[in-house]
Amino acid sequence: ARGYDISGIRARQVTGEDIRHFDCVLAMTRTHLVELRWLAPRDLADRPQLLMTYAPPIGVLDIADPFGGTADDYERAIRMIEAAARGLVTYLASDLRKAI
């Protein structure tokens, strides 16, 4: 693992302006997706997407928050996140190639 310093990063609420500013707005659960789409400016309501949309189909759409869970809960979450991230990178690379 790389030694990234994240000590200066602080959590904050997502705003409609964030959704306007960022091209890729991802939700870990369908509940979060609904909330993000509700916050989004009307013309960008479809911008937020579910992260697991980019994962191979495994019949699971929500990534459960492992906080307070077991090591297995954390492992399950990271496997799902990594699978979705690989799919997202593939999608973005394909989209970039089309734009060039």
C-alpha positions as CSV (number, residue, x, y, z in Angstrom):
1,A,0.0,0.0,0.0
2,R,1.2,3.5,-0.8
3,G,1.6,6.0,2.0
4,Y,-1.0,8.7,1.1
5,D,-1.4,11.4,3.7
6,I,-5.1,12.1,4.0
7,S,-4.9,13.8,7.4
8,G,-5.9,17.1,5.8
9,I,-9.1,15.8,4.2
10,R,-12.4,16.5,6.0
11,A,-15.8,15.2,5.2
12,R,-18.6,17.6,4.2
13,Q,-22.1,17.4,2.8
14,V,-22.4,17.2,-1.0
15,T,-24.1,20.2,-2.6
16,G,-25.9,20.8,-5.8
17,E,-22.9,22.9,-6.9
18,D,-20.6,19.8,-6.4
19,I,-22.8,17.9,-8.8
20,R,-22.6,20.7,-11.3
21,H,-18.8,20.9,-10.9
22,F,-17.8,17.2,-11.0
23,D,-18.3,15.0,-14.0
24,C,-18.4,11.8,-12.1
25,V,-20.6,11.7,-9.0
26,L,-21.0,8.2,-7.5
27,A,-23.2,6.7,-4.8
28,M,-22.4,3.6,-2.8
29,T,-26.1,2.8,-2.1
30,R,-29.4,3.3,-3.9
31,T,-30.5,5.4,-0.9
32,H,-27.5,7.8,-1.4
33,L,-28.2,7.8,-5.1
34,V,-31.8,9.1,-4.5
35,E,-30.4,11.8,-2.2
36,L,-27.8,12.9,-4.7
37,R,-30.3,13.1,-7.5
38,W,-32.6,15.1,-5.3
39,L,-29.8,17.6,-4.5
40,A,-28.7,17.8,-8.2
41,P,-29.7,20.8,-10.3
42,R,-32.8,19.7,-12.3
43,D,-30.8,19.5,-15.6
44,L,-28.2,17.2,-14.0
45,A,-30.4,14.9,-12.0
46,D,-29.1,11.9,-14.0
47,R,-25.4,12.8,-13.3
48,P,-25.1,10.9,-10.0
49,Q,-24.7,7.2,-10.7
50,L,-24.5,4.0,-8.6
51,L,-20.9,2.9,-8.3
52,M,-21.9,-0.8,-8.7
53,T,-23.3,0.0,-12.1
54,Y,-19.7,-0.3,-13.3
55,A,-19.0,-3.6,-11.6
56,P,-19.6,-7.0,-13.3
57,P,-23.1,-8.1,-12.5
58,I,-23.1,-9.9,-9.2
59,G,-26.7,-9.3,-8.2
60,V,-25.7,-6.6,-5.6
61,L,-26.3,-2.9,-6.1
62,D,-25.5,-1.5,-2.7
63,I,-22.1,-1.5,-1.0
64,A,-22.8,-1.8,2.7
65,D,-20.8,0.5,5.0
66,P,-18.5,-1.8,6.9
67,F,-17.9,0.7,9.7
68,G,-18.1,-1.2,13.0
69,G,-18.3,-4.5,11.3
70,T,-15.9,-7.4,11.0
71,A,-12.8,-7.7,9.0
72,D,-14.9,-9.8,6.5
73,D,-17.3,-6.9,6.1
74,Y,-14.4,-4.6,5.2
75,E,-12.9,-7.2,2.8
76,R,-16.3,-7.6,1.1
77,A,-16.7,-3.8,0.7
78,I,-13.2,-3.3,-0.7
79,R,-13.6,-6.2,-3.2
80,M,-16.9,-4.6,-4.5
81,I,-15.3,-1.1,-4.6
82,E,-12.3,-2.5,-6.5
83,A,-14.4,-4.4,-9.0
84,A,-16.5,-1.3,-9.7
85,A,-13.5,0.9,-9.9
86,R,-11.9,-1.3,-12.5
87,G,-15.1,-1.2,-14.5
88,L,-15.3,2.6,-14.1
89,V,-11.7,3.0,-15.4
90,T,-12.5,0.9,-18.4
91,Y,-15.7,2.9,-19.1
92,L,-13.8,6.3,-18.7
93,A,-10.9,5.1,-20.9
94,S,-13.4,4.0,-23.6
95,D,-15.2,7.4,-23.3
96,L,-11.9,9.2,-23.6
97,R,-10.9,7.3,-26.7
98,K,-14.2,8.3,-28.3
99,A,-13.5,11.9,-27.5
100,I,-10.1,12.0,-29.1
